[in-house]
Amino acid sequence: MNFWTENIEIVKSISDKAERLRFLLFLLLVFSLPFDRFYSSALFLAFSFSTLLAISKQRLKQIPRQVWLFQLIYLLSLTGYYLSLHRSLAGFMLEKQATIFFIPLLLPVALRPDRDKITVLVNVLTLASFTAIVFLFIRLFMLIEGMRLPLVSTALSGVFFNHEFSRPLDIHAGYLSLYVAFSVFNVVNQFNRIKTFSARLILIVTGAVLFAGLFFLASRNTMIATLAVMLFIFPLFRIRNKRAYLAITLLSLGACFSIIRSVPYLWERFSRQLVSELKPVKNGEMLNYYTLEPRIERWKCATALVKRSPWVGYGTGDEVAMLKTQYAKRGLFISYLEEFNSHNQYLSILVKHGIAGLLIFIGAFVYYLRLAFKQRHFMYISFLLLLVIGFYTENILDSNKGILFFSIFNTFMGYAILNQVAENSRQERADEGEAS
């Protein structure tokens, strides 16, 4: 059985035709993630409507009692609404985060998540990421050819990296890099599992394109997270011959370093720019309108706000408004005019919900990680670590693309594990009954 036939067979194995249709709609929703938000919004509505048609008392019983743990981040935002001085902004944020509330309710009614369906789900995201990266490279090459410029030197000049690379899809490079990195984990995981030559060849080509896409997206945090997962998590769960894997990994790291070192833009971005993002502005040093202020300066503004209201914060809709008061005081003119958030999910939670909210937020992710590690589920662990590291420089759960990515995969993989645990528990009780 080849790679894609296996996925098709999993879909065909769903006996209920209506449930199979809902799963296909859900797969289309996943495939739409790297593309225009209109498609994901329309597909989510279609999936929701088809699920509502299937509601029955029996299906409602399939919603796990832990559902609130998967809605916890939305419930946190909801409590912050009542503290907010900017209710319209808070309401807009609640509207954006609505999928975090609804998907945990809709998913078990629509279909039963399990490990086989996770495989199909992640493979579809991999196909979508591959398609998006191929499209971006084709457009890049056509643009350079249209200008009659040297292909390789122009592509590597630095003009077409990061946000300029992802711009044709109208998606932030950081969020697209999350999808691509998660797809890379899937490719490596599938390569370790599948033994046929043709399937492995497809995976090698797919992985090479995705890795090239990661370099052009040039998201530092995602690259760091990818290296962390491939160096420490994957060999822990998936590799028997760890010495050989370590040798291959070190050679790959050497190749990555050589690529970064040989491309001036990448070397600048992963060396001097990375340091400058974390280096405070010196006393008396003038900030100007032509360069973005270091992230650490925005973090200092957020920290100052937290000190003034440490326990409960300022409310769901107040982060940017309160930060702007600090930006004005500190002369961070670009951050003020662009209305930047803190660019750190943990600090964002502290500003909006205080220490109490941060403890709840961290507690939720501890629960998810515990589920993943307990079942030794590599893809779930890698997904969570990708987010936990990504939170350090982005407010991922304040953006539509980040919210949908989190709500879909966290709920689906978490529920699949809960279903597996429940099934194992039932089997143990049945075995004990037979033994007695």
Backbone torsions as a table, in degrees:
resi	resn	phi	psi	omega
1	MET	NA	124.7	-178.3
2	ASN	-81.9	178.4	-170.6
3	PHE	-57.5	-54.0	-174.5
4	TRP	-79.5	-26.6	176.2
5	THR	-61.5	-38.1	178.8
6	GLU	-60.8	-41.9	179.0
7	ASN	-66.8	-41.7	179.0
8	ILE	-63.4	-39.4	179.5
9	GLU	-65.3	-35.8	177.9
10	ILE	-63.3	-42.5	178.9
11	VAL	-65.5	-43.9	-179.8
12	LYS	-64.5	-26.0	-176.8
13	SER	-71.3	-12.2	176.4
14	ILE	-73.8	109.8	-171.1
15	SER	-71.1	-37.2	-179.6
16	ASP	-74.7	116.8	-176.4
17	LYS	-64.0	-36.8	178.9
18	ALA	-65.8	-40.1	178.0
19	GLU	-67.0	-37.3	177.8
20	ARG	-63.7	-39.3	177.3
21	LEU	-63.7	-42.5	178.9
22	ARG	-63.5	-38.3	178.8
23	PHE	-66.3	-39.1	177.3
24	LEU	-64.3	-39.8	175.4
25	LEU	-62.4	-39.9	179.0
26	PHE	-65.5	-39.0	177.4
27	LEU	-65.1	-39.9	176.3
28	LEU	-63.9	-37.0	176.0
29	LEU	-60.1	-44.4	178.0
30	VAL	-64.0	-43.1	-179.5
31	PHE	-62.7	-29.1	-176.5
32	SER	-77.5	-10.7	-172.5
33	LEU	-53.4	-44.9	-178.1
34	PRO	-75.5	-4.9	-172.1
35	PHE	-109.5	-169.8	-173.8
36	ASP	-54.3	138.8	-177.1
37	ARG	-60.9	-23.8	179.3
38	PHE	-56.7	-42.4	-176.3
39	TYR	-67.5	-43.8	-179.7
40	SER	-66.6	-36.6	178.4
41	SER	-65.3	-45.5	-179.6
42	ALA	-65.0	-41.9	-178.7
43	LEU	-70.4	-34.9	176.3
44	PHE	-64.8	-40.9	177.4
45	LEU	-63.8	-41.0	178.7
46	ALA	-64.3	-43.4	178.0
47	PHE	-63.0	-42.6	-179.6
48	SER	-63.9	-43.9	-179.0
49	PHE	-63.9	-44.6	179.8
50	SER	-65.2	-31.7	178.3
51	THR	-72.0	-40.3	179.2
52	LEU	-61.9	-32.6	177.8
53	LEU	-67.0	-22.7	-176.2
54	ALA	-96.2	1.3	-175.2
55	ILE	-64.2	132.4	173.8
56	SER	-148.9	167.6	180.0
57	LYS	-60.1	-39.3	-179.5
58	GLN	-66.2	-41.7	-179.5
59	ARG	-70.0	-34.1	177.7
60	LEU	-63.3	-28.9	177.7
61	LYS	-67.4	-17.1	-179.4
62	GLN	-78.5	-12.2	176.1
63	ILE	-68.9	121.0	-175.7
64	PRO	-69.2	154.5	179.2
65	ARG	-67.6	-18.1	178.3
66	GLN	-83.7	9.7	-174.6
67	VAL	-53.3	-38.2	-176.5
68	TRP	-64.0	-26.6	178.5
69	LEU	-68.4	-27.2	178.0
70	PHE	-88.7	-10.6	175.8
71	GLN	-103.3	1.6	-167.4
72	LEU	-59.2	-38.5	-178.3
73	ILE	-67.4	-37.8	176.1
74	TYR	-67.2	-42.2	179.7
75	LEU	-62.8	-33.7	176.0
76	LEU	-64.2	-44.2	177.2
77	SER	-63.8	-35.7	179.9
78	LEU	-64.9	-42.1	177.7
79	THR	-65.7	-35.3	178.9
80	GLY	-68.1	-20.8	178.3
81	TYR	-59.6	-39.0	-174.7
82	TYR	-77.7	-13.7	175.1
83	LEU	-93.0	-16.6	-171.2
84	SER	-70.7	141.9	172.1
85	LEU	-89.2	-9.3	-178.9
86	HIS	-120.7	75.1	-172.9
87	ARG	-62.2	-33.5	-178.9
88	SER	-66.0	-40.9	177.5
89	LEU	-68.3	-38.8	177.9
90	ALA	-64.6	-41.1	177.2
91	GLY	-63.6	-38.5	177.3
92	PHE	-62.8	-41.0	178.0
93	MET	-65.2	-40.8	177.8
94	LEU	-63.0	-37.0	177.4
95	GLU	-65.1	-42.3	179.4
96	LYS	-64.7	-36.9	-176.1
97	GLN	-88.8	8.3	-174.0
98	ALA	-58.0	-32.0	-179.0
99	THR	-64.6	-27.8	177.2
100	ILE	-64.4	-29.6	177.5
101	PHE	-83.7	-43.8	-169.7
102	PHE	-83.6	-36.5	-176.7
103	ILE	-60.9	-41.4	176.6
104	PRO	-62.1	-23.1	176.1
105	LEU	-85.3	-40.3	-174.4
106	LEU	-77.4	-38.1	-170.5
107	LEU	-58.9	-49.3	-179.8
108	PRO	-70.1	-21.1	175.1
109	VAL	-76.3	-36.9	-176.3
110	ALA	-75.5	-42.5	-176.1
111	LEU	-162.9	168.2	-178.7
112	ARG	-100.6	108.1	179.2
113	PRO	-66.3	136.6	174.9
114	ASP	-148.3	177.9	-174.7
115	ARG	-64.7	-37.1	178.8
116	ASP	-62.5	-43.9	179.9
117	LYS	-67.3	-33.6	175.3
118	ILE	-59.2	-43.4	179.4
119	THR	-56.6	-47.1	179.8
120	VAL	-65.0	-43.6	-177.9
121	LEU	-59.2	-48.0	-177.6
122	VAL	-71.0	-34.7	176.3
123	ASN	-63.7	-36.6	178.3
124	VAL	-67.6	-40.7	176.0
125	LEU	-63.3	-38.6	177.8
126	THR	-61.7	-43.7	177.4
127	LEU	-62.6	-41.2	179.3
128	ALA	-65.0	-43.6	179.6
129	SER	-64.5	-43.0	177.7
130	PHE	-60.5	-45.7	179.2
131	THR	-60.7	-44.2	-179.7
132	ALA	-62.7	-44.3	-178.2
133	ILE	-68.2	-41.1	177.4
134	VAL	-61.0	-44.6	177.7
135	PHE	-58.0	-45.4	-178.3
136	LEU	-65.0	-38.4	178.0
137	PHE	-69.0	-41.1	178.0
138	ILE	-61.3	-45.0	179.2
139	ARG	-64.2	-39.7	178.2
140	LEU	-61.5	-46.8	-179.2
141	PHE	-65.9	-39.6	179.2
142	MET	-64.6	-39.0	179.5
143	LEU	-64.2	-44.2	-179.4
144	ILE	-67.5	-41.9	178.5
145	GLU	-64.1	-37.9	179.2
146	GLY	-64.1	-29.6	178.0
147	MET	-88.7	-1.3	179.6
148	ARG	55.1	46.4	177.8
149	LEU	-109.1	159.1	177.0
150	PRO	-60.0	130.2	-170.8
151	LEU	-64.5	-59.1	-171.5
152	VAL	-67.5	-50.5	-176.8
153	SER	-64.0	-35.5	178.5
154	THR	-71.5	-42.6	-179.8
155	ALA	-62.2	-35.0	-177.0
156	LEU	-94.8	8.7	-175.8
157	SER	-71.6	-19.0	-178.2
158	GLY	108.1	-12.2	-177.9
159	VAL	-72.0	-28.6	-170.4
160	PHE	-109.8	22.3	179.8
161	PHE	-98.4	168.4	173.5
162	ASN	56.0	-125.7	-174.4
163	HIS	-66.3	-28.4	178.0
164	GLU	-68.8	-29.1	177.8
165	PHE	-72.0	-43.0	-176.2
166	SER	-87.1	-7.1	-174.5
167	ARG	-54.4	-41.0	-178.8
168	PRO	-57.9	-25.0	177.6
169	LEU	-93.3	-0.1	179.9
170	ASP	53.6	47.6	178.6
171	ILE	-134.2	140.8	177.2
172	HIS	-60.8	133.1	-177.2
173	ALA	-58.4	-34.3	-179.1
174	GLY	-63.7	-39.9	-178.7
175	TYR	-75.2	-40.0	175.9
176	LEU	-62.8	-37.2	179.5
177	SER	-65.2	-30.8	175.3
178	LEU	-62.2	-45.7	179.2
179	TYR	-63.5	-42.7	-177.3
180	VAL	-66.5	-44.4	180.0
181	ALA	-62.6	-43.4	178.3
182	PHE	-62.8	-36.2	176.9
183	SER	-67.7	-36.1	176.2
184	VAL	-62.0	-43.6	177.3
185	PHE	-58.6	-40.8	179.6
186	ASN	-65.3	-42.7	179.5
187	VAL	-60.1	-46.5	179.8
188	VAL	-64.6	-40.9	178.8
189	ASN	-64.4	-43.3	179.0
190	GLN	-67.9	-38.0	179.2
191	PHE	-61.1	-37.4	178.8
192	ASN	-70.4	-26.2	-176.4
193	ARG	-91.4	-39.7	-173.8
194	ILE	-90.5	137.5	-173.4
195	LYS	-110.7	-14.7	-176.6
196	THR	-70.6	143.0	-174.7
197	PHE	-63.6	-44.4	-176.0
198	SER	-63.9	-42.2	179.8
199	ALA	-66.4	-39.9	179.6
200	ARG	-66.9	-35.5	178.0
201	LEU	-64.1	-42.7	176.9
202	ILE	-60.4	-43.1	-179.1
203	LEU	-66.4	-36.9	178.6
204	ILE	-63.7	-45.7	178.8
205	VAL	-63.4	-45.1	179.5
206	THR	-60.5	-46.7	179.8
207	GLY	-62.0	-39.9	-179.7
208	ALA	-64.0	-42.9	179.1
209	VAL	-65.1	-42.8	-179.6
210	LEU	-65.1	-41.1	177.7
211	PHE	-63.1	-42.0	177.1
212	ALA	-61.0	-40.0	177.1
213	GLY	-62.1	-39.8	178.2
214	LEU	-60.9	-40.7	179.7
215	PHE	-65.4	-41.2	-179.4
216	PHE	-73.1	-30.8	175.9
217	LEU	-71.4	-28.9	170.2
218	ALA	52.3	41.4	175.3
219	SER	-86.7	111.3	-174.1
220	ARG	-61.5	-46.4	-177.7
221	ASN	-61.9	-42.5	-179.1
222	THR	-67.2	-38.2	177.2
223	MET	-63.5	-41.9	178.0
224	ILE	-63.3	-44.2	179.1
225	ALA	-63.5	-40.9	179.2
226	THR	-61.9	-45.5	178.6
227	LEU	-63.6	-40.8	-179.9
228	ALA	-61.8	-45.0	-179.8
229	VAL	-65.8	-45.3	-176.9
230	MET	-70.4	-30.5	-179.0
231	LEU	-81.4	-37.3	-170.1
232	PHE	-116.2	-40.2	-174.0
233	ILE	-82.9	-47.8	-176.8
234	PHE	-60.3	-49.7	179.5
235	PRO	-64.2	-26.1	179.6
236	LEU	-67.1	-34.7	-174.0
237	PHE	-108.2	-24.5	-166.4
238	ARG	-122.6	-9.0	-172.6
239	ILE	-117.0	129.5	174.9
240	ARG	-88.2	-49.3	179.6
241	ASN	-86.2	81.4	-173.0
242	LYS	-70.0	-28.1	179.4
243	ARG	-66.7	-45.0	178.9
244	ALA	-63.9	-41.8	179.5
245	TYR	-63.5	-41.3	179.5
246	LEU	-62.6	-40.5	179.3
247	ALA	-63.3	-45.5	179.4
248	ILE	-63.5	-41.3	-179.2
249	THR	-64.5	-42.8	179.5
250	LEU	-64.7	-38.2	175.8
251	LEU	-64.5	-40.8	178.6
252	SER	-64.5	-40.9	177.3
253	LEU	-62.5	-40.3	177.0
254	GLY	-61.5	-41.3	178.6
255	ALA	-65.3	-42.0	178.4
256	CYS	-61.9	-43.5	179.6
257	PHE	-62.3	-40.7	179.8
258	SER	-63.1	-41.0	178.9
259	ILE	-63.6	-48.2	-179.4
260	ILE	-61.8	-41.7	-178.1
261	ARG	-67.6	-30.6	-175.7
262	SER	-85.6	-13.8	178.6
263	VAL	-105.8	109.1	-174.5
264	PRO	-52.3	-41.3	-178.9
265	TYR	-62.0	-46.6	-178.3
266	LEU	-65.4	-41.2	179.6
267	TRP	-63.3	-41.1	177.6
268	GLU	-64.0	-43.7	-175.7
269	ARG	-69.4	-37.3	-176.1
270	PHE	-93.8	2.7	177.5
271	SER	-123.3	-84.0	-173.9
272	ARG	-64.7	-44.9	-178.8
273	GLN	-64.9	-37.3	179.2
274	LEU	-63.3	-42.6	178.7
275	VAL	-66.3	-42.7	-176.8
276	SER	-66.2	-29.4	177.3
277	GLU	-64.8	-29.1	-175.4
278	LEU	-104.9	2.7	-176.7
279	LYS	-102.4	121.4	179.9
280	PRO	-61.9	149.4	175.6
281	VAL	-68.2	134.1	-178.4
282	LYS	-69.9	153.5	177.4
283	ASN	-58.9	129.5	178.3
284	GLY	86.8	-10.4	179.6
285	GLU	-75.6	129.5	-175.4
286	MET	-81.3	133.0	169.1
287	LEU	-87.9	148.6	-177.6
288	ASN	-131.8	178.6	-175.3
289	TYR	-85.7	-2.0	-169.7
290	TYR	-104.3	-16.5	178.0
291	THR	-128.5	144.5	178.1
292	LEU	-67.9	141.3	176.4
293	GLU	-68.8	149.6	178.3
294	PRO	-58.8	145.8	178.5
295	ARG	-56.1	-35.8	-175.5
296	ILE	-61.7	-26.7	177.2
297	GLU	-69.3	-36.6	176.0
298	ARG	-70.4	-35.2	177.8
299	TRP	-64.8	-37.3	177.6
300	LYS	-64.6	-37.1	176.6
301	CYS	-63.8	-44.3	179.2
302	ALA	-63.7	-41.2	179.9
303	THR	-62.7	-39.3	178.1
304	ALA	-61.9	-39.2	178.5
305	LEU	-67.3	-40.2	-179.2
306	VAL	-61.6	-39.1	-179.7
307	LYS	-61.6	-29.3	-179.4
308	ARG	-79.8	-28.2	177.7
309	SER	-142.7	76.0	-168.7
310	PRO	-75.2	-29.1	-169.0
311	TRP	-92.4	-40.5	-176.3
312	VAL	-118.7	-6.5	177.4
313	GLY	71.9	-158.3	-172.7
314	TYR	-113.7	-12.0	-179.9
315	GLY	114.9	162.0	-172.4
316	THR	-61.8	-39.3	-174.0
317	GLY	-95.7	8.5	-167.8
318	ASP	-105.5	-2.3	-173.5
319	GLU	-57.4	-56.9	-174.9
320	VAL	-66.2	-41.6	-179.9
321	ALA	-60.4	-42.7	179.4
322	MET	-71.7	-37.9	178.2
323	LEU	-63.1	-36.1	-179.1
324	LYS	-62.6	-30.7	176.3
325	THR	-65.0	-36.2	178.1
326	GLN	-76.2	-38.6	177.7
327	TYR	-58.3	-42.2	-179.2
328	ALA	-63.7	-41.4	-179.4
329	LYS	-65.4	-35.5	-172.7
330	ARG	-98.5	2.3	177.9
331	GLY	73.4	27.8	177.2
332	LEU	-89.3	77.7	-169.1
333	PHE	-68.9	-40.6	179.7
334	ILE	-65.9	-44.4	178.6
335	SER	-60.6	-37.2	178.9
336	TYR	-67.5	-49.8	-176.1
337	LEU	-68.0	-37.4	-179.3
338	GLU	-83.5	-6.7	-179.9
339	GLU	54.9	50.0	-179.9
340	PHE	-69.0	143.7	169.4
341	ASN	-82.5	-171.3	-173.7
342	SER	-72.3	-15.7	-176.9
343	HIS	55.8	40.8	173.6
344	ASN	-162.4	113.1	-173.6
345	GLN	-61.8	-35.7	-178.3
346	TYR	-67.7	-44.6	176.8
347	LEU	-66.1	-36.1	177.8
348	SER	-60.5	-44.8	177.6
349	ILE	-62.5	-40.9	178.7
350	LEU	-62.1	-43.5	-179.9
351	VAL	-64.9	-43.7	-175.1
352	LYS	-79.7	-37.0	-170.2
353	HIS	-128.6	0.3	176.4
354	GLY	72.4	-171.8	-178.6
355	ILE	-62.8	-38.5	178.9
356	ALA	-59.8	-43.7	179.3
357	GLY	-67.0	-39.5	179.5
358	LEU	-64.2	-39.8	178.6
359	LEU	-63.2	-39.6	177.0
360	ILE	-65.3	-43.8	179.8
361	PHE	-60.6	-49.3	179.4
362	ILE	-64.6	-39.0	178.3
363	GLY	-59.1	-38.8	178.5
364	ALA	-61.9	-45.5	-178.5
365	PHE	-71.6	-30.2	173.2
366	VAL	-62.4	-40.7	178.2
367	TYR	-63.7	-45.6	179.9
368	TYR	-62.4	-44.9	180.0
369	LEU	-64.3	-37.5	177.9
370	ARG	-62.3	-44.1	176.4
371	LEU	-57.5	-47.6	-175.5
372	ALA	-65.3	-45.3	-178.2
373	PHE	-70.8	-34.5	-179.7
374	LYS	-62.0	-37.0	179.3
375	GLN	-96.8	4.0	180.0
376	ARG	50.6	47.7	-176.5
377	HIS	-94.2	99.1	-173.0
378	PHE	-57.7	-45.9	-175.3
379	MET	-66.2	-37.6	178.9
380	TYR	-68.5	-43.6	178.6
381	ILE	-61.0	-46.6	-178.1
382	SER	-65.0	-37.7	176.9
383	PHE	-60.5	-48.1	-178.0
384	LEU	-65.9	-40.9	179.1
385	LEU	-66.8	-35.5	176.4
386	LEU	-59.0	-40.9	178.2
387	LEU	-73.5	-46.8	-176.3
388	VAL	-58.8	-39.4	176.8
389	ILE	-75.6	-39.1	179.6
390	GLY	-63.8	-29.9	179.0
391	PHE	-60.9	-20.5	-175.4
392	TYR	-65.1	-29.4	-177.6
393	THR	-126.4	0.7	-179.6
394	GLU	-140.4	147.8	170.1
395	ASN	-86.7	72.2	-172.7
396	ILE	-60.0	-37.6	-175.7
397	LEU	-87.3	13.6	172.5
398	ASP	-108.9	-1.2	-177.8
399	SER	-114.7	141.9	-178.1
400	ASN	-53.7	-45.5	-177.2
401	LYS	-65.8	-37.0	177.9
402	GLY	-74.6	-39.5	-179.5
403	ILE	-61.7	-47.1	-177.2
404	LEU	-67.6	-41.3	177.1
405	PHE	-57.9	-48.3	-179.6
406	PHE	-64.8	-49.6	-173.6
407	SER	-65.6	-37.0	-179.6
408	ILE	-69.2	-56.7	-170.6
409	PHE	-79.1	-35.0	177.4
410	ASN	-65.3	-43.5	-179.8
411	THR	-67.7	-46.9	-175.4
412	PHE	-63.7	-48.8	-177.4
413	MET	-71.2	-38.3	177.1
414	GLY	-63.3	-43.8	179.2
415	TYR	-66.6	-37.7	178.5
416	ALA	-60.8	-40.5	178.7
417	ILE	-68.3	-42.8	177.4
418	LEU	-60.2	-41.0	177.6
419	ASN	-63.9	-39.0	179.4
420	GLN	-66.6	-41.9	178.1
421	VAL	-62.0	-44.1	179.3
422	ALA	-63.4	-41.0	179.1
423	GLU	-64.6	-42.4	178.7
424	ASN	-63.7	-38.8	179.3
425	SER	-65.1	-42.2	177.9
426	ARG	-63.8	-39.9	-179.5
427	GLN	-66.0	-39.2	178.7
428	GLU	-65.0	-40.6	178.9
429	ARG	-66.7	-37.5	178.5
430	ALA	-65.8	-40.8	179.0
431	ASP	-64.9	-39.5	178.2
432	GLU	-65.7	-37.1	178.6
433	GLY	-65.3	-40.8	178.0
434	GLU	-66.7	-37.8	-178.7
435	ALA	-67.0	-35.4	-179.4
436	SER	-77.9	NA	NA
